[in-house]
């Protein structure tokens, strides 16, 4: 099968970039011809003038169409197009382009940008869908511009969601239930389990340092915990880095260590040796790949109760949850678990079997089922 993957990479890489690369490697390993076209913010947005140009073309990008036209002059037509991210460089105009080429389209929904124009602007939960530049107003304006040609979504064969929670939100806001598919990701890593007694007495946070990820709530909890708190390693970078480091310095949080951005391999080694991964997200995380990467290594996970996160750890009884945006709840739950090392060790042993639920083979079979169905329906539509 000939598969074309389309993606927009943000300045700060995240879980969706890992998913794109993993699925590309998986499909290639199975013998498919896979091409990946990535547009990167760091290459195309370097000045305020670039931003004005992006805003001007946010709903319909001639540059995107030109890129694809030039691509097809040198490459054969794929059997299917799988889009992972359109915002902000691609725009909905490419959906119309692929429709005219009679190529079926699949979209994996990694975030909530496709429906932000439908969220009530004054809703107290608006921030949970992911704010752009940490601003409600900017987010709303961007959402309106980006979704101007939203009618082109009718050309999409299927939307892939990670959880029923995410799927239900989209469907409740008007997305076609017949086109909805829930597909979990796979864990494509070597199984590695370090025994409890050989692990470091450390709690670890991995993720972007941005408000919706909850790092401020995390540091507030450590401030309350005081000098007896365990070492907290914070891995990642982001636009809140300076503020968080200042908070640490101001409150003398000697047991908080900022590791900065690490390679994927180094992050995995950190997760292998920690005794608890903490995810204090304050928005509706679409999936939380880091949860399953940790569990597959036998590392227990503590999450906020936002969105689908608590169900991901409670279903397999491999972690626990605390109230989102509530440092006192976070402290109470995490401290209680930390002082009961037998509890965490039991969770660790139970987590070792996570891999069998998220195998690459299961992911591949699901992808093929989605692709083949979309291709067959597309052929029928054009030969009626």
N, C-alpha and C positions, 0 to 999 in steps of 0.2 A: 504494500500500500504506500502511496505517495502522500506524505503529510507535511503541511506547512504550519509552523508555529509562529504566532505573532505575539510580541511582548513589548511593554514599555518599562524600562528599568528606572527606578527612582534614584535620587542622589545617594540615599542611604539604603543599602540593600536589606531585604527582609526575607521572610519565609516563602513568599510567592516566587522569588528568584530561585530559591533552592528547589521548589516544586517543579518549576519549568525545566530546569537542568536535569533533574532526576527523571522526569517523564521523557525527555528527549533521549537520554541514555538508555532508558528502558525500551523504548520503541526501536531504537537503532540496534540494540542487542537482539531483538526479536526479528531482525532482518528487514525492517521497513526503511524506506528512503525518507529521511526526515531533514527538513530545512528549517532553520530558525532565523527570523528577522527580528532583531532587537533594536529599538531606538532608545538611546540613553539620555536622560536629563542632563547629565554632566557634560555631554558632548554638544547638546543643542541649546541649553539655557545657561548662558554665561554672563548675561548682562540684563539690565532693566529693559533694554530695547528688545531683547529676545523674548522677555516675558510679555511685552505688549504684542509682539507678533504671534505668540502662542495664544493669547487671549482672543486676538482677532480671528484666529483660525480654529478656535476650540470646538465649534459646532460643525465645521466643514473644512477639512484641511486639503488644499490642492497639493501641498508637498507630499502628503501621505499617499495620495493617488499616484503622483509622479514616481515615487519610490517603487511602488508596486508595479507600475507599467514598465519601468526600466528592468525590474527583477524578472518579469515574465518574458521580456525580450531575449533573456539569456537562459531561462529555466523553463522546464515543462510544467504544465498545469497540474496541480495536486489533486488527489481524490477528495481531500477534505482540508479545511482550514480550522485550526484550533487557536482561538484568541484567548490570551491570558490577561492582558491589560491594555486598555485603549487610552487611558488618561495619562498626561495631557496632550501627548504628541500625535497620536493616530487619529482620533475623532471617529464619529459614527459614519463618516463618508466612506470608509473602507468597506463597510457592510454592504452598501449599495454597489460598490465596485465588484465585490466577490459574487454578489447576486447576479450581476450582469454577465459575469464569467461562468455562471451556472455551477458554482462551487458551493457545496453545503458548508455551513458555518456552525461551529461549536464555541461557546464561551464558558470558561471557568470563572465563576464569580468569586474573586479574592477579597472584595471589600464591598462597601455600600454606595459607591459613587453613582451607580446607575439609578438609584432611587432617591438621592438626597433632595431632588427638586420636589418630591412628594411629601417629605417629612415636614410637619408643622414647625415653622421657624421659631415660634415661642414655646415649643414643647421643652420641658425641663430635661427630657432625655435626648435631646437633639445631639448633644456631644457624644453620646454612646455610638453613633454611627460613624464617627471619625471626622474631626474638624480639620479643615485645610488651614494651615498656618495658625492653628489654635484660635480661630476667629469664626464666630457664628455668621457674621455679616459677610465676610469674604467667602466662606464656604457656601452660603446661600447663593451669592452672585455667580460664583464659579459653577455651581450645580445647575443653575438656570441656563447659563451659556453652553455648558458641556452637553446638556440634555435637550438642546434645541431641536435636534434632528433625531429624537428618540424613536420616531416612527420606523426608522430603519431597523430597529430591533426585531421587527416582524419577519425579517429575512433569516433570523437565527433559528437553526433546527432545534438545538437544545441548550439549556443553561445548566451547568454542573455546579451544585452546591456541596458544601462539606458536611453540613449537619441539617437536621430537620428544623432546628431553631432558625437557622439562616434562610432556609427555603420558605418557611412559613411567613417570615417578615416580607420577603419579596412577593409571595403570592397574595398576601393581605393588602399589598399596595399595587395590585393590578397585573403582576406578571403571570403569564399563561401557565396554569397548572399542568397542562398536557406536555409542556416542554421542559418541565422540572425533573431533574435527576439528582439524587444524592449519591455522591461517590467519595469515599474516604481516600486519603492519600496512603502511600505505602512507605514503609521504612526501608531505605536502601543503605544499610550499613552493616558492618560486621558485628555480630553479637559479642558483647564484651561485658563481663560482670566482675566487679571488684568486690570482694567480701567486705562485710560491714566493718570489721575490725581494722581493715587496711584503708579505710576511707578517712578523709580529712574532716575535722570537726568544723565544717564550714557550711553556710547556707548561700545559695547562688541565685543571682538574677541574671537572665540573659535576654536582651532585647534592645529596641531603640530607646534612647533617653528622650522621650517625648511625653507630654502630659497624659495622653490617653492610655499609655502603658502603665501608669500608676507609680513611677519611681519616687515621686514626692511623698505620697502616702507611706511608702515603704521606709523612707528615711525618718519620717515623723514617728513611726512605730519604734525604730531603733533608738531614737532620742529618748522616748519614754522608757524603753527597756533599760537604758543606761549602761554602766560599765560592765555589767554581767552579761550583756548580750553577746552571742557568738559572732565570729567574724562573718561579715556579709561581703561577698564578692559581687561587684556590679560589672557585668561584661556587656559592652556595647557603646555606641556613641549616638549623638543626636543633638537637636537644638536646645535641649535643657541641660546639657553637660556642665556649662559654666555655673548656672544657678544651683545645680545639685552639689557641685564641688564647693561652692561658697557656703551652702547650708551645712555641709559636713565640717568645714573649717570653723564656721561661726559657733557650732554646737559641740565642737571637740569630739566628733564621732571617730575616735581612733580605730574602732573595730570595723569601720566601713572602708573597703578597698576598691578603688576604681581601676579596673584592668584595661579599659579602653576597648577598641575594636580588635578582636582576635580572628585568626583564620578559622575556618570551619573545623579543621582537624583539632586545633587547640581548644576550641569550645567544647568539642565532644570529649576530649580528655578531662576537661574541667568537670563536666557533667558526670563522668564516670566516677570521679573521686569525691564529689560532694555528697552530703547526707540529706539535702533537701533542696529542690528547685522551687523557687517562688515566683508566681505569675500574678501580680496585683492589678491586672488590666482593668481599666475603667470604661472601656468601650466594648462593643459586641465583637469580640474576636471571631472571625469566620471559622477558624479551625484550631489553631494552637499547635502547630507542628512540633514545637519544642517540648510539649507535654509528652508526646509519644516517643520522641528521641530520648527523653529522660527515662521514661518508664521501661523502654526496651533495654536500658542499662541497669535496671533495678534501682533507679533513683526515685524516691517518693516525690510527689508534687503537691504544693499548696497553691490554690488559685482563689481569685476573687469569685463572687457569685454572679458575675456579669455574663449575660448571654448563655452560650452553650458550654462555657468552661467547667462549671461544677459537674455537669452530667458526664463529661469526658473522664473525670477522675473517679466519680462516685459509682459509675456503672460497673467498673471493674474493681471497686474498693481498693484503689491504689493511691489515694490521697485524700485531701480534705479541703474545705472552702471556708472563706471568711467574707464579711460584708464589703462590697466595693466602696472605695472612697472613705473608708473608715479605719483609721490607724489603730483605734482601740480594739476593734474586732480582729484585725490582722494580728496585733500583738498577743491578744488572749489565745487565739487558736494556735499560732505558730509557737509561742512560748510553751504552751501546754504540751504540744507534740514534741518539742525539742527536749524538754525535761524528762519525757517518757521515751527513752532511747529504744526500749523493747518494742514499742508501738511502731516507730519508724523502721526498725529493723524488720519487723513482720511485713510491713508494707513493701519494703525493698525486695524481700524474697518472693512475694506474690506478683510483683511487677515484672519479673523476669520472663514471663510467658506472653508479654504484650506483642512481641513480634509476630506470633502466629495469627493475630487478628488483622494485621496490616502488611501482608506479604506483597512483594512486587508482582507475583503471579496473579493474585486477586485483582490488583490494580490494573494490570494489563488486560485481563479478561473483561473487566468492566469497560475499559476504554474501547476495546475492539467491538464490544456489543453496541456501544453508543455510536461509534464511527460507522459501522456497517448498516445500522438501522437508518442513520441520517443519509447515507449514500444511496441506499435503496429507495427511500422515500423521495429523495431529490430526483432520481432517475424517472420514477413514476410521474412526478409532477411535470417533467419536461417532455415526456413521451405520451401524454394523454391525447 
